[in-house]
Amino acid sequence: MDTDSFLRPIAAVAGTLAVTLLAGWLLDLLLRRADARHSETPLWGLLRRCRPPFLVVLAASLLQAVRRRADGPGHVLTLILIAAAAWLLIRITTAVVDSTYARYAADASDQARVRRVRTQVTLIQRVVTAVVIVVALGAMLLTFPEMRTVGTSMLASAGVLGIVAGIAAQAALGNLFAGLQIAFGDTVRIGDTVVVDKEWGTVEEITLTFLTVRTWDERRITMPVSYFTSKPYENWSRGGAQMTGTVFWHLDHSAPVELMREQLQRILKDIPEWDGRTGSLAVTDTTPHTILVRAVVTAKDGDAVWTVRCAVRERMITWLRTHHPYALPHIATTEAPLPPPPQSSPSGA
């Protein structure tokens, strides 16, 4: 075996490895310095995540440049280069989008608008990622001569295949368009408090095909996004995150309603989740045995108003049981007295 032909590939690989590592170190150094100088934006720190795909792209490009024969390894390098370039493009796009959103969220005061932008950015980013992956896969397939040969026949049958695929994937396409409608129609956003199928929770993730709701007990409900464009649901965060909640008590008719109003204000002042907007109490209904007392409270969002409602309900019951036990409902356990027997008329009357 020729020593030259044996040492040349080893030298090429060693040189490529050295240049790649040096370039990666220099890139990381420059990005770290830029991140330290521009602390107002996280862009430079996020771009450091692009270092692995950059190293792969650089190494594959250098090896392609020094190789002499278009043999099997050359084709493999081409495939690696296309895949790494797509990986690098996705990382760069993600860094730019995340940086832009972070700066916008830090300066914005309207949290509802921030959640809207976050939802749109997330879905747009997923669309871009899907497009880049599809284009990269197409480019990799076209590097095979067999794929280029059948390209004409594939284009000729694209219309028929498109119709068949559209019919077969009708549900998937419906979810895809529903995801875009949610992103730009602002019907539901990441972070919104919703009630779906009598389950209360927070929207945790929105993709182009499904949506995940995290319930109060840490369960995850996953459903197609088309559900939110075809069925009614409650969005407690629509029009603002502030929430109003109610607390009900069934009490005896002798309950001290005026004292309860005063006690409600004392209770609310000790609950940090109460936002101070509303705290009222009134008798809203009555039955032959009880009265229905309702308190109206407010908080900054759905989670906080749930906490306020539970705390008010518990502390008011404790106060009534301790200081006014007569106000709690009573259940009669003795038999009712019988009516007196009819008086007989005296004879001759």
C-alpha positions in Angstrom: 0.0 0.0 0.0 1.2 3.5 -0.9 2.3 5.3 2.3 1.2 8.6 0.8 -2.3 7.4 0.1 -2.5 6.0 3.6 -1.2 9.1 5.5 -3.1 11.7 3.4 -6.6 10.8 4.7 -5.3 10.7 8.3 -3.6 14.1 7.9 -6.8 15.5 6.3 -9.0 14.2 9.2 -6.5 15.4 11.8 -6.2 18.9 10.2 -10.0 19.1 9.9 -10.4 18.2 13.6 -7.8 20.8 14.7 -9.3 23.6 12.6 -12.8 22.7 13.7 -11.9 22.7 17.4 -10.0 26.0 17.0 -12.9 27.6 15.2 -15.4 26.4 17.7 -13.3 27.8 20.6 -13.0 31.2 18.9 -16.7 31.3 18.2 -17.6 30.5 21.8 -15.1 33.1 23.0 -16.6 35.8 20.8 -20.1 34.9 21.8 -19.3 34.9 25.5 -17.7 38.4 25.2 -20.6 39.7 23.2 -23.0 38.3 25.8 -21.1 40.0 28.6 -21.1 43.4 26.8 -24.8 43.3 25.8 -26.6 42.1 28.9 -29.8 43.8 27.7 -30.4 40.9 25.2 -30.0 37.2 25.7 -29.3 36.7 22.0 -25.6 36.1 22.3 -26.0 33.6 25.1 -28.6 31.7 23.2 -26.5 31.6 20.0 -23.9 29.6 22.0 -26.3 26.7 21.6 -25.4 26.8 17.9 -21.9 25.7 18.5 -22.4 21.9 18.0 -24.2 22.1 14.6 -21.6 24.8 13.5 -18.8 22.4 14.3 -20.4 19.6 12.3 -21.1 21.9 9.3 -17.5 23.2 9.4 -16.0 19.7 9.7 -18.1 18.3 6.9 -17.4 21.2 4.6 -13.6 20.9 5.2 -13.6 17.2 4.5 -15.7 17.8 1.4 -13.1 20.3 0.2 -10.1 18.1 0.7 -11.5 14.8 -0.6 -10.4 13.9 -4.2 -12.8 11.2 -5.2 -16.6 11.2 -5.2 -17.0 7.8 -3.7 -19.3 6.5 -0.9 -17.8 8.6 1.9 -18.3 11.7 -0.2 -22.0 11.0 -0.5 -22.2 10.3 3.3 -20.5 13.7 3.9 -23.0 15.4 1.7 -25.9 13.9 3.7 -24.2 14.9 7.0 -23.6 18.4 5.7 -27.3 18.9 4.7 -28.6 17.6 8.0 -26.1 19.7 10.0 -27.0 22.8 8.0 -30.7 22.3 8.8 -29.8 21.7 12.5 -27.8 25.0 12.5 -30.6 26.9 10.8 -33.1 25.7 13.3 -30.9 26.6 16.3 -30.2 30.1 14.9 -33.9 30.7 14.2 -34.8 29.5 17.7 -32.2 31.7 19.3 -33.4 34.8 17.5 -37.1 34.1 18.2 -36.5 33.3 21.9 -34.4 36.5 22.3 -37.0 38.7 20.7 -39.8 37.2 22.8 -37.7 37.6 26.0 -37.1 41.2 25.4 -40.7 41.9 24.5 -42.0 40.0 27.6 -39.6 42.0 29.8 -40.9 45.4 28.5 -44.6 44.6 28.1 -47.0 45.3 30.9 -50.1 43.6 29.4 -49.7 39.9 30.4 -52.6 38.8 28.2 -50.8 40.2 25.2 -47.6 38.6 26.3 -49.3 35.2 26.4 -50.8 35.9 22.9 -47.4 36.7 21.5 -45.9 33.6 23.2 -48.5 31.4 21.6 -48.0 32.8 18.1 -44.2 32.7 18.4 -44.3 29.0 19.6 -46.5 27.9 16.7 -44.5 29.9 14.1 -41.3 28.4 15.4 -42.8 24.9 15.0 -43.9 25.7 11.5 -40.4 27.0 10.5 -38.8 23.9 12.1 -41.1 21.6 10.2 -40.4 23.4 6.9 -36.7 23.2 7.4 -36.8 19.5 8.2 -39.0 18.7 5.2 -36.7 20.8 2.8 -33.6 19.1 4.3 -35.1 15.6 3.8 -36.0 16.5 0.3 -32.5 17.7 -0.5 -31.0 14.6 1.0 -33.3 12.3 -1.1 -32.4 14.2 -4.3 -28.7 13.3 -3.8 -29.6 9.8 -4.7 -29.6 9.2 -8.5 -32.6 7.0 -8.3 -34.7 9.8 -6.8 -33.7 12.2 -9.5 -34.7 9.6 -12.2 -38.2 9.2 -10.8 -38.7 12.9 -10.2 -40.6 13.5 -13.4 -43.1 10.7 -12.8 -43.6 11.9 -9.2 -44.5 15.4 -10.3 -46.9 14.0 -12.9 -48.8 12.0 -10.3 -48.6 14.8 -7.6 -52.1 16.0 -8.3 -53.7 12.6 -7.8 -51.6 11.9 -4.8 -52.4 15.3 -3.3 -56.2 14.6 -3.6 -55.8 11.1 -2.0 -53.5 12.5 0.7 -55.9 15.3 1.4 -58.9 12.9 1.9 -56.8 10.5 4.0 -55.4 13.3 6.2 -58.5 15.3 6.5 -58.5 15.2 10.3 -54.8 16.1 10.5 -55.2 19.0 8.1 -58.2 20.2 10.1 -56.1 20.2 13.3 -53.3 22.0 11.4 -55.5 24.9 10.2 -57.2 25.0 13.7 -53.7 25.5 15.2 -53.0 28.4 12.9 -56.5 29.8 13.7 -55.8 29.6 17.4 -52.4 31.3 17.0 -53.7 34.3 15.1 -57.3 34.4 16.2 -56.3 34.9 19.9 -59.1 32.5 21.1 -56.8 30.7 23.6 -53.2 31.3 24.7 -50.5 29.6 26.6 -51.1 30.3 30.3 -54.8 30.9 30.0 -57.1 29.4 32.6 -59.8 27.3 30.9 -62.6 24.9 31.7 -63.0 22.0 29.2 -65.3 19.0 29.8 -65.9 20.2 33.4 -62.1 20.1 34.0 -60.4 23.3 35.3 -56.8 23.9 34.4 -54.1 26.0 32.6 -53.1 25.8 29.0 -49.5 24.5 29.2 -48.6 23.7 25.5 -50.1 24.5 22.1 -48.8 22.8 18.9 -50.1 22.7 15.4 -52.1 19.5 16.1 -52.8 19.2 19.9 -53.2 21.3 23.0 -52.3 20.3 26.6 -54.1 21.6 29.7 -52.5 21.1 33.1 -55.3 20.6 35.7 -55.2 21.8 39.3 -54.1 18.4 40.5 -51.1 18.2 38.1 -52.8 16.0 35.5 -52.4 16.7 31.8 -55.3 16.7 29.4 -54.3 16.4 25.8 -56.9 17.1 23.1 -56.8 18.1 19.4 -56.7 21.9 18.8 -59.8 21.5 16.6 -61.8 21.1 19.9 -61.2 24.8 20.7 -62.6 25.9 17.3 -65.6 23.6 17.2 -66.9 23.3 20.8 -67.7 25.8 23.5 -65.4 26.1 26.5 -64.7 28.6 29.3 -61.7 30.9 29.1 -61.3 32.6 32.4 -58.4 34.7 31.2 -60.2 36.1 28.2 -60.3 39.9 28.4 -57.8 40.0 31.3 -56.4 37.8 34.0 -58.4 39.3 36.9 -61.1 37.0 38.2 -64.2 37.2 40.4 -65.3 34.3 42.5 -68.2 33.4 44.8 -68.5 31.6 48.1 -71.9 30.2 49.4 -73.0 29.2 52.9 -76.3 27.6 53.9 -77.1 29.0 57.3 -79.9 29.2 59.9 -82.3 32.2 59.6 -80.8 33.6 62.8 -77.3 34.0 61.3 -75.7 37.4 62.1 -75.4 38.7 58.5 -74.1 42.1 59.4 -71.4 40.7 61.6 -70.5 38.3 58.8 -69.9 41.3 56.5 -67.5 42.8 59.0 -65.7 39.4 59.5 -65.4 38.9 55.8 -63.4 42.1 55.5 -61.1 41.0 58.3 -60.6 37.6 56.7 -59.8 39.1 53.2 -57.2 41.5 54.7 -55.2 38.4 55.9 -55.3 36.6 52.5 -52.4 37.8 50.3 -54.0 36.5 47.1 -57.0 38.9 47.5 -56.4 42.0 45.2 -58.7 44.4 47.2 -61.1 45.1 44.3 -64.3 43.5 45.7 -65.3 41.8 48.9 -69.0 41.8 49.6 -71.6 39.6 51.3 -75.4 39.3 50.8 -78.3 36.9 51.4 -79.3 35.7 48.0 -82.0 33.0 48.7 -84.1 31.5 51.5 -85.7 28.2 52.1 -88.1 27.0 54.9 -85.1 25.8 56.9 -82.0 27.9 55.8 -80.8 31.1 54.1 -78.2 31.2 51.3 -75.4 33.7 52.0 -73.1 34.6 49.1 -69.7 36.3 49.3 -68.1 37.9 46.2 -64.3 38.1 46.1 -61.7 39.0 43.5 -58.1 38.1 42.7 -55.4 38.6 40.1 -56.0 35.3 38.2 -57.9 32.0 38.3 -55.4 30.3 40.6 -55.5 33.1 43.1 -59.3 33.4 43.2 -59.6 29.7 43.9 -57.2 30.1 46.9 -59.2 33.1 48.1 -62.5 31.3 47.8 -61.3 28.2 49.8 -59.7 30.4 52.5 -62.8 32.6 52.9 -65.1 29.5 53.1 -63.0 27.7 55.7 -62.3 30.7 58.0 -65.9 31.9 57.9 -67.2 28.5 58.9 -64.6 28.3 61.7 -65.6 31.8 63.0 -69.3 30.9 63.0 -68.7 27.6 64.7 -66.6 29.3 67.4 -68.6 32.5 68.1 -72.1 31.9 66.6 -72.9 28.2 66.5 -76.6 28.9 66.5 -76.1 30.3 62.9 -75.3 26.9 61.5 -78.1 24.8 60.0 -80.2 22.8 62.4 -81.8 19.4 61.7 -84.9 18.6 63.8 -84.6 15.2 65.4 -87.7 15.2 67.7 -91.2 14.4 66.6 -93.6 17.3 66.1 -96.3 17.6 68.7 -99.7 16.3 67.7 -102.6 18.7 67.4 -105.0 18.7 70.4 -108.0 16.4 70.0 -111.2 18.2 68.9 -113.4 19.5 71.7 -116.8 17.8 71.9 -119.8 20.1 72.2 -121.7 19.9 75.5 -125.1 18.2 75.2 -128.0 20.5 74.8 -125.9 23.3 73.6 
